[in-house]
């Protein structure tokens, strides 16, 4: 995919019909002038079109002419949008959100209304059942930058929209492709796979669904070492620093729940001051989801401070 290094020649084309072929897409833009590359963005496994693509021209004048000529062109039941592509780079990666539990009557205009306060939307799409014409409750929102997508996910995940029966479930659209396999477990004396580290004690807090635990209990002296992150019987523990003095268990839960199943959360408090010390721990069920959370949240600017997220080690 052309990624916008030549900002004057690279175009992004939104709202493409699902039935448009790659050859038809290329021929349409090649009629304006010579192109270096063209591609409709599709699912790698199913070849399903995501409804947008890229065209990179040889010369800037042809890119400008394509915008003038083809922008807002009616193709089948769609009105396409042709514009210069956003610049490539790390800030534009991971900016596509997968949204579940939308109201069945939700449209792309509704999606834009709810998500646009958090950044510039490049493309939004709501999946519709072709037989009934009603929404499937699922959609996608592509933002201009990853930080905008992250902000929208943090603010809207878990909220219930009018007309919906369940709360929004928002994740990064490329999550499954990003997941990595955990490192192999090295054998230890005493049985297959060696000893496991037990979780710390749990105590309920007034019946809340958020639980606290002692992150240091049961992890005596282990560190990441050559075997990878520390492993508990029930999950993988992350150290989260720079969350601020106002943070609580719900803060960590909301930050990390979009990335996967959470076993436990614990915010470390200064009992004398009655406030958070600025760090805490999150235990996630799956290694791949914990790794994915680190990839997206480490360095993320949260309430004016860059988060530091890593697998828990002895020094934490």
TORKOL-4160 file (C-alpha; in steps of 0.2 Angstrom, whole numbers, padded with zeros to 4 digits, m for minus):
316
<pt num="1" X="0000" Y="0000" Z="0000"/>
<pt num="2" X="0006" Y="0017" Z="m0004"/>
<pt num="3" X="0009" Y="0026" Z="0012"/>
<pt num="4" X="0010" Y="0044" Z="0008"/>
<pt num="5" X="0029" Y="0047" Z="0007"/>
<pt num="6" X="0025" Y="0058" Z="m0008"/>
<pt num="7" X="0011" Y="0068" Z="m0001"/>
<pt num="8" X="0008" Y="0078" Z="m0017"/>
<pt num="9" X="0005" Y="0062" Z="m0028"/>
<pt num="10" X="m0003" Y="0050" Z="m0016"/>
<pt num="11" X="m0022" Y="0049" Z="m0015"/>
<pt num="12" X="m0034" Y="0041" Z="m0003"/>
<pt num="13" X="m0050" Y="0036" Z="m0010"/>
<pt num="14" X="m0065" Y="0033" Z="0002"/>
<pt num="15" X="m0082" Y="0026" Z="0001"/>
<pt num="16" X="m0079" Y="0013" Z="m0013"/>
<pt num="17" X="m0092" Y="0000" Z="m0017"/>
<pt num="18" X="m0089" Y="m0017" Z="m0010"/>
<pt num="19" X="m0090" Y="m0025" Z="m0028"/>
<pt num="20" X="m0078" Y="m0013" Z="m0036"/>
<pt num="21" X="m0063" Y="m0023" Z="m0042"/>
<pt num="22" X="m0045" Y="m0019" Z="m0042"/>
<pt num="23" X="m0044" Y="m0017" Z="m0061"/>
<pt num="24" X="m0059" Y="m0006" Z="m0062"/>
<pt num="25" X="m0051" Y="0005" Z="m0048"/>
<pt num="26" X="m0035" Y="0006" Z="m0057"/>
<pt num="27" X="m0042" Y="0010" Z="m0074"/>
<pt num="28" X="m0053" Y="0024" Z="m0067"/>
<pt num="29" X="m0038" Y="0033" Z="m0060"/>
<pt num="30" X="m0027" Y="0029" Z="m0074"/>
<pt num="31" X="m0038" Y="0038" Z="m0086"/>
<pt num="32" X="m0032" Y="0054" Z="m0078"/>
<pt num="33" X="m0013" Y="0050" Z="m0080"/>
<pt num="34" X="0001" Y="0038" Z="m0077"/>
<pt num="35" X="0001" Y="0030" Z="m0060"/>
<pt num="36" X="0014" Y="0021" Z="m0050"/>
<pt num="37" X="0003" Y="0010" Z="m0039"/>
<pt num="38" X="m0015" Y="0008" Z="m0034"/>
<pt num="39" X="m0023" Y="m0003" Z="m0021"/>
<pt num="40" X="m0040" Y="m0006" Z="m0013"/>
<pt num="41" X="m0037" Y="m0011" Z="0005"/>
<pt num="42" X="m0044" Y="m0028" Z="0008"/>
<pt num="43" X="m0044" Y="m0041" Z="0022"/>
<pt num="44" X="m0029" Y="m0053" Z="0019"/>
<pt num="45" X="m0039" Y="m0069" Z="0022"/>
<pt num="46" X="m0056" Y="m0065" Z="0015"/>
<pt num="47" X="m0052" Y="m0052" Z="0002"/>
<pt num="48" X="m0066" Y="m0042" Z="0009"/>
<pt num="49" X="m0065" Y="m0024" Z="0004"/>
<pt num="50" X="m0064" Y="m0011" Z="0018"/>
<pt num="51" X="m0071" Y="0002" Z="0006"/>
<pt num="52" X="m0056" Y="0013" Z="0003"/>
<pt num="53" X="m0040" Y="0012" Z="m0007"/>
<pt num="54" X="m0024" Y="0022" Z="m0012"/>
<pt num="55" X="m0018" Y="0029" Z="m0029"/>
<pt num="56" X="0000" Y="0035" Z="m0031"/>
<pt num="57" X="0002" Y="0046" Z="m0047"/>
<pt num="58" X="0019" Y="0049" Z="m0056"/>
<pt num="59" X="0016" Y="0068" Z="m0056"/>
<pt num="60" X="0007" Y="0080" Z="m0044"/>
<pt num="61" X="m0003" Y="0088" Z="m0058"/>
<pt num="62" X="m0012" Y="0072" Z="m0062"/>
<pt num="63" X="m0016" Y="0069" Z="m0043"/>
<pt num="64" X="m0023" Y="0087" Z="m0042"/>
<pt num="65" X="m0033" Y="0083" Z="m0058"/>
<pt num="66" X="m0040" Y="0067" Z="m0051"/>
<pt num="67" X="m0046" Y="0076" Z="m0035"/>
<pt num="68" X="m0055" Y="0089" Z="m0046"/>
<pt num="69" X="m0062" Y="0076" Z="m0058"/>
<pt num="70" X="m0067" Y="0061" Z="m0048"/>
<pt num="71" X="m0070" Y="0068" Z="m0030"/>
<pt num="72" X="m0089" Y="0065" Z="m0026"/>
<pt num="73" X="m0091" Y="0054" Z="m0042"/>
<pt num="74" X="m0106" Y="0043" Z="m0040"/>
<pt num="75" X="m0102" Y="0024" Z="m0042"/>
<pt num="76" X="m0116" Y="0012" Z="m0040"/>
<pt num="77" X="m0124" Y="0017" Z="m0023"/>
<pt num="78" X="m0108" Y="0026" Z="m0016"/>
<pt num="79" X="m0102" Y="0044" Z="m0018"/>
<pt num="80" X="m0083" Y="0042" Z="m0017"/>
<pt num="81" X="m0071" Y="0054" Z="m0009"/>
<pt num="82" X="m0054" Y="0058" Z="m0016"/>
<pt num="83" X="m0041" Y="0068" Z="m0007"/>
<pt num="84" X="m0022" Y="0068" Z="m0003"/>
<pt num="85" X="m0017" Y="0054" Z="0008"/>
<pt num="86" X="m0011" Y="0058" Z="0026"/>
<pt num="87" X="0008" Y="0057" Z="0028"/>
<pt num="88" X="0015" Y="0040" Z="0033"/>
<pt num="89" X="0024" Y="0036" Z="0049"/>
<pt num="90" X="0021" Y="0029" Z="0067"/>
<pt num="91" X="0008" Y="0041" Z="0071"/>
<pt num="92" X="m0004" Y="0035" Z="0058"/>
<pt num="93" X="m0002" Y="0017" Z="0061"/>
<pt num="94" X="m0015" Y="0008" Z="0072"/>
<pt num="95" X="m0028" Y="0021" Z="0069"/>
<pt num="96" X="m0043" Y="0010" Z="0064"/>
<pt num="97" X="m0055" Y="0005" Z="0077"/>
<pt num="98" X="m0067" Y="m0010" Z="0077"/>
<pt num="99" X="m0084" Y="m0005" Z="0086"/>
<pt num="100" X="m0097" Y="m0018" Z="0092"/>
<pt num="101" X="m0114" Y="m0016" Z="0100"/>
<pt num="102" X="m0120" Y="m0001" Z="0089"/>
<pt num="103" X="m0138" Y="0002" Z="0088"/>
<pt num="104" X="m0146" Y="m0007" Z="0074"/>
<pt num="105" X="m0152" Y="0009" Z="0066"/>
<pt num="106" X="m0135" Y="0017" Z="0067"/>
<pt num="107" X="m0128" Y="0025" Z="0051"/>
<pt num="108" X="m0111" Y="0031" Z="0045"/>
<pt num="109" X="m0117" Y="0049" Z="0049"/>
<pt num="110" X="m0121" Y="0043" Z="0067"/>
<pt num="111" X="m0104" Y="0035" Z="0068"/>
<pt num="112" X="m0096" Y="0052" Z="0063"/>
<pt num="113" X="m0106" Y="0062" Z="0075"/>
<pt num="114" X="m0101" Y="0051" Z="0090"/>
<pt num="115" X="m0083" Y="0049" Z="0085"/>
<pt num="116" X="m0078" Y="0065" Z="0077"/>
<pt num="117" X="m0075" Y="0075" Z="0093"/>
<pt num="118" X="m0060" Y="0064" Z="0096"/>
<pt num="119" X="m0051" Y="0067" Z="0080"/>
<pt num="120" X="m0051" Y="0068" Z="0061"/>
<pt num="121" X="m0060" Y="0053" Z="0053"/>
<pt num="122" X="m0053" Y="0047" Z="0037"/>
<pt num="123" X="m0066" Y="0033" Z="0034"/>
<pt num="124" X="m0081" Y="0026" Z="0044"/>
<pt num="125" X="m0092" Y="0011" Z="0040"/>
<pt num="126" X="m0107" Y="0002" Z="0047"/>
<pt num="127" X="m0110" Y="m0016" Z="0042"/>
<pt num="128" X="m0128" Y="m0018" Z="0036"/>
<pt num="129" X="m0137" Y="m0035" Z="0033"/>
<pt num="130" X="m0141" Y="m0034" Z="0014"/>
<pt num="131" X="m0156" Y="m0045" Z="0016"/>
<pt num="132" X="m0165" Y="m0034" Z="0029"/>
<pt num="133" X="m0156" Y="m0018" Z="0027"/>
<pt num="134" X="m0154" Y="m0016" Z="0045"/>
<pt num="135" X="m0137" Y="m0013" Z="0054"/>
<pt num="136" X="m0127" Y="m0028" Z="0061"/>
<pt num="137" X="m0122" Y="m0018" Z="0076"/>
<pt num="138" X="m0104" Y="m0018" Z="0070"/>
<pt num="139" X="m0093" Y="m0004" Z="0062"/>
<pt num="140" X="m0076" Y="0003" Z="0059"/>
<pt num="141" X="m0069" Y="0020" Z="0061"/>
<pt num="142" X="m0052" Y="0025" Z="0054"/>
<pt num="143" X="m0044" Y="0041" Z="0062"/>
<pt num="144" X="m0030" Y="0051" Z="0055"/>
<pt num="145" X="m0018" Y="0047" Z="0069"/>
<pt num="146" X="m0017" Y="0032" Z="0082"/>
<pt num="147" X="m0018" Y="0045" Z="0097"/>
<pt num="148" X="m0035" Y="0051" Z="0090"/>
<pt num="149" X="m0041" Y="0033" Z="0089"/>
<pt num="150" X="m0034" Y="0029" Z="0106"/>
<pt num="151" X="m0043" Y="0044" Z="0114"/>
<pt num="152" X="m0059" Y="0039" Z="0106"/>
<pt num="153" X="m0058" Y="0021" Z="0112"/>
<pt num="154" X="m0054" Y="0026" Z="0130"/>
<pt num="155" X="m0068" Y="0039" Z="0131"/>
<pt num="156" X="m0082" Y="0029" Z="0122"/>
<pt num="157" X="m0078" Y="0010" Z="0126"/>
<pt num="158" X="m0090" Y="0004" Z="0139"/>
<pt num="159" X="m0103" Y="0018" Z="0135"/>
<pt num="160" X="m0121" Y="0013" Z="0130"/>
<pt num="161" X="m0128" Y="0023" Z="0115"/>
<pt num="162" X="m0147" Y="0027" Z="0114"/>
<pt num="163" X="m0156" Y="0013" Z="0106"/>
<pt num="164" X="m0142" Y="0000" Z="0110"/>
<pt num="165" X="m0145" Y="m0015" Z="0122"/>
<pt num="166" X="m0127" Y="m0017" Z="0126"/>
<pt num="167" X="m0112" Y="m0006" Z="0130"/>
<pt num="168" X="m0100" Y="m0002" Z="0116"/>
<pt num="169" X="m0085" Y="m0014" Z="0114"/>
<pt num="170" X="m0071" Y="m0005" Z="0105"/>
<pt num="171" X="m0054" Y="m0013" Z="0100"/>
<pt num="172" X="m0041" Y="m0009" Z="0087"/>
<pt num="173" X="m0046" Y="m0017" Z="0070"/>
<pt num="174" X="m0030" Y="m0025" Z="0067"/>
<pt num="175" X="m0029" Y="m0033" Z="0084"/>
<pt num="176" X="m0029" Y="m0051" Z="0078"/>
<pt num="177" X="m0015" Y="m0048" Z="0066"/>
<pt num="178" X="m0005" Y="m0040" Z="0079"/>
<pt num="179" X="m0006" Y="m0054" Z="0091"/>
<pt num="180" X="0010" Y="m0063" Z="0094"/>
<pt num="181" X="0013" Y="m0080" Z="0101"/>
<pt num="182" X="0020" Y="m0082" Z="0119"/>
<pt num="183" X="0038" Y="m0088" Z="0121"/>
<pt num="184" X="0040" Y="m0107" Z="0124"/>
<pt num="185" X="0041" Y="m0112" Z="0142"/>
<pt num="186" X="0058" Y="m0119" Z="0147"/>
<pt num="187" X="0058" Y="m0135" Z="0157"/>
<pt num="188" X="0062" Y="m0135" Z="0175"/>
<pt num="189" X="0066" Y="m0149" Z="0187"/>
<pt num="190" X="0050" Y="m0155" Z="0196"/>
<pt num="191" X="0038" Y="m0158" Z="0182"/>
<pt num="192" X="0033" Y="m0153" Z="0164"/>
<pt num="193" X="0034" Y="m0134" Z="0162"/>
<pt num="194" X="0042" Y="m0131" Z="0179"/>
<pt num="195" X="0034" Y="m0122" Z="0193"/>
<pt num="196" X="0021" Y="m0108" Z="0191"/>
<pt num="197" X="0020" Y="m0092" Z="0201"/>
<pt num="198" X="0005" Y="m0090" Z="0211"/>
<pt num="199" X="m0006" Y="m0074" Z="0211"/>
<pt num="200" X="m0006" Y="m0063" Z="0227"/>
<pt num="201" X="m0021" Y="m0062" Z="0239"/>
<pt num="202" X="m0037" Y="m0055" Z="0233"/>
<pt num="203" X="m0049" Y="m0045" Z="0243"/>
<pt num="204" X="m0066" Y="m0037" Z="0237"/>
<pt num="205" X="m0069" Y="m0019" Z="0239"/>
<pt num="206" X="m0087" Y="m0016" Z="0245"/>
<pt num="207" X="m0094" Y="m0028" Z="0232"/>
<pt num="208" X="m0087" Y="m0018" Z="0217"/>
<pt num="209" X="m0083" Y="m0028" Z="0201"/>
<pt num="210" X="m0065" Y="m0021" Z="0202"/>
<pt num="211" X="m0054" Y="m0031" Z="0213"/>
<pt num="212" X="m0037" Y="m0026" Z="0222"/>
<pt num="213" X="m0023" Y="m0038" Z="0225"/>
<pt num="214" X="m0005" Y="m0038" Z="0232"/>
<pt num="215" X="0006" Y="m0038" Z="0217"/>
<pt num="216" X="0022" Y="m0042" Z="0226"/>
<pt num="217" X="0015" Y="m0057" Z="0235"/>
<pt num="218" X="0018" Y="m0074" Z="0227"/>
<pt num="219" X="0031" Y="m0067" Z="0215"/>
<pt num="220" X="0046" Y="m0067" Z="0226"/>
<pt num="221" X="0062" Y="m0063" Z="0217"/>
<pt num="222" X="0057" Y="m0068" Z="0200"/>
<pt num="223" X="0061" Y="m0057" Z="0185"/>
<pt num="224" X="0059" Y="m0057" Z="0166"/>
<pt num="225" X="0076" Y="m0064" Z="0163"/>
<pt num="226" X="0079" Y="m0075" Z="0148"/>
<pt num="227" X="0062" Y="m0084" Z="0149"/>
<pt num="228" X="0051" Y="m0068" Z="0145"/>
<pt num="229" X="0038" Y="m0060" Z="0157"/>
<pt num="230" X="0033" Y="m0067" Z="0174"/>
<pt num="231" X="0019" Y="m0079" Z="0173"/>
<pt num="232" X="0005" Y="m0082" Z="0186"/>
<pt num="233" X="m0007" Y="m0096" Z="0186"/>
<pt num="234" X="m0020" Y="m0085" Z="0179"/>
<pt num="235" X="m0012" Y="m0072" Z="0169"/>
<pt num="236" X="0002" Y="m0060" Z="0165"/>
<pt num="237" X="0006" Y="m0045" Z="0176"/>
<pt num="238" X="0010" Y="m0028" Z="0169"/>
<pt num="239" X="0018" Y="m0013" Z="0178"/>
<pt num="240" X="0009" Y="0004" Z="0174"/>
<pt num="241" X="0018" Y="0020" Z="0179"/>
<pt num="242" X="0014" Y="0038" Z="0178"/>
<pt num="243" X="m0005" Y="0036" Z="0180"/>
<pt num="244" X="m0007" Y="0051" Z="0191"/>
<pt num="245" X="m0012" Y="0054" Z="0209"/>
<pt num="246" X="m0031" Y="0054" Z="0205"/>
<pt num="247" X="m0031" Y="0036" Z="0197"/>
<pt num="248" X="m0040" Y="0022" Z="0204"/>
<pt num="249" X="m0044" Y="0004" Z="0200"/>
<pt num="250" X="m0058" Y="0009" Z="0187"/>
<pt num="251" X="m0045" Y="0020" Z="0178"/>
<pt num="252" X="m0034" Y="0005" Z="0175"/>
<pt num="253" X="m0048" Y="m0006" Z="0170"/>
<pt num="254" X="m0055" Y="0007" Z="0157"/>
<pt num="255" X="m0037" Y="0009" Z="0150"/>
<pt num="256" X="m0033" Y="m0009" Z="0148"/>
<pt num="257" X="m0050" Y="m0018" Z="0145"/>
<pt num="258" X="m0050" Y="m0014" Z="0126"/>
<pt num="259" X="m0035" Y="m0024" Z="0124"/>
<pt num="260" X="m0041" Y="m0041" Z="0131"/>
<pt num="261" X="m0047" Y="m0050" Z="0147"/>
<pt num="262" X="m0042" Y="m0043" Z="0163"/>
<pt num="263" X="m0039" Y="m0054" Z="0179"/>
<pt num="264" X="m0035" Y="m0041" Z="0192"/>
<pt num="265" X="m0031" Y="m0023" Z="0194"/>
<pt num="266" X="m0022" Y="m0014" Z="0208"/>
<pt num="267" X="m0018" Y="0004" Z="0211"/>
<pt num="268" X="m0004" Y="0008" Z="0224"/>
<pt num="269" X="m0010" Y="0021" Z="0237"/>
<pt num="270" X="m0001" Y="0032" Z="0249"/>
<pt num="271" X="m0012" Y="0029" Z="0264"/>
<pt num="272" X="m0006" Y="0045" Z="0273"/>
<pt num="273" X="m0009" Y="0056" Z="0258"/>
<pt num="274" X="m0025" Y="0047" Z="0253"/>
<pt num="275" X="m0020" Y="0046" Z="0235"/>
<pt num="276" X="m0012" Y="0036" Z="0222"/>
<pt num="277" X="0007" Y="0035" Z="0221"/>
<pt num="278" X="0006" Y="0036" Z="0202"/>
<pt num="279" X="0008" Y="0018" Z="0198"/>
<pt num="280" X="m0001" Y="0001" Z="0198"/>
<pt num="281" X="m0002" Y="m0016" Z="0191"/>
<pt num="282" X="m0014" Y="m0025" Z="0179"/>
<pt num="283" X="m0015" Y="m0044" Z="0176"/>
<pt num="284" X="m0021" Y="m0050" Z="0159"/>
<pt num="285" X="m0026" Y="m0067" Z="0155"/>
<pt num="286" X="m0017" Y="m0069" Z="0138"/>
<pt num="287" X="0001" Y="m0065" Z="0134"/>
<pt num="288" X="m0003" Y="m0059" Z="0117"/>
<pt num="289" X="m0016" Y="m0047" Z="0123"/>
<pt num="290" X="m0004" Y="m0041" Z="0137"/>
<pt num="291" X="0009" Y="m0038" Z="0123"/>
<pt num="292" X="m0003" Y="m0029" Z="0113"/>
<pt num="293" X="m0008" Y="m0017" Z="0127"/>
<pt num="294" X="0011" Y="m0013" Z="0130"/>
<pt num="295" X="0013" Y="m0009" Z="0111"/>
<pt num="296" X="m0001" Y="0003" Z="0111"/>
<pt num="297" X="m0001" Y="0011" Z="0129"/>
<pt num="298" X="0017" Y="0012" Z="0133"/>
<pt num="299" X="0021" Y="0030" Z="0129"/>
<pt num="300" X="0003" Y="0035" Z="0127"/>
<pt num="301" X="0000" Y="0053" Z="0133"/>
<pt num="302" X="m0013" Y="0050" Z="0147"/>
<pt num="303" X="m0019" Y="0066" Z="0156"/>
<pt num="304" X="m0004" Y="0075" Z="0150"/>
<pt num="305" X="0009" Y="0062" Z="0156"/>
<pt num="306" X="0017" Y="0048" Z="0145"/>
<pt num="307" X="0012" Y="0031" Z="0152"/>
<pt num="308" X="0026" Y="0018" Z="0155"/>
<pt num="309" X="0019" Y="0000" Z="0153"/>
<pt num="310" X="0030" Y="m0015" Z="0154"/>
<pt num="311" X="0029" Y="m0033" Z="0160"/>
<pt num="312" X="0031" Y="m0034" Z="0179"/>
<pt num="313" X="0049" Y="m0038" Z="0185"/>
<pt num="314" X="0057" Y="m0039" Z="0202"/>
<pt num="315" X="0063" Y="m0021" Z="0201"/>
<pt num="316" X="0045" Y="m0015" Z="0200"/>
